[in-house]
Amino acid sequence: MKFRSFLYTLAKLLGDVNAVRRGRIGRRIGRRVAGRVVGKQVFRRMFK
């Protein structure tokens, strides 16, 4: 399981580097924040 989490972390970092190169880091950060907010809302509704 540690190896898989390492691969996911590496993929996330490579995506960040790619976004910086293309000048789209703001979009990436915005989407990440939006995903966390929506995820929290879904979990709250599921476990009310």
Protein Blocks (a to p, Z undefined) as FASTA:
>chain_A
ZZmmmmmmmmmmmmmmmmmmnopmmmmmmmmmmmmmmmmmmmmmmmZZ
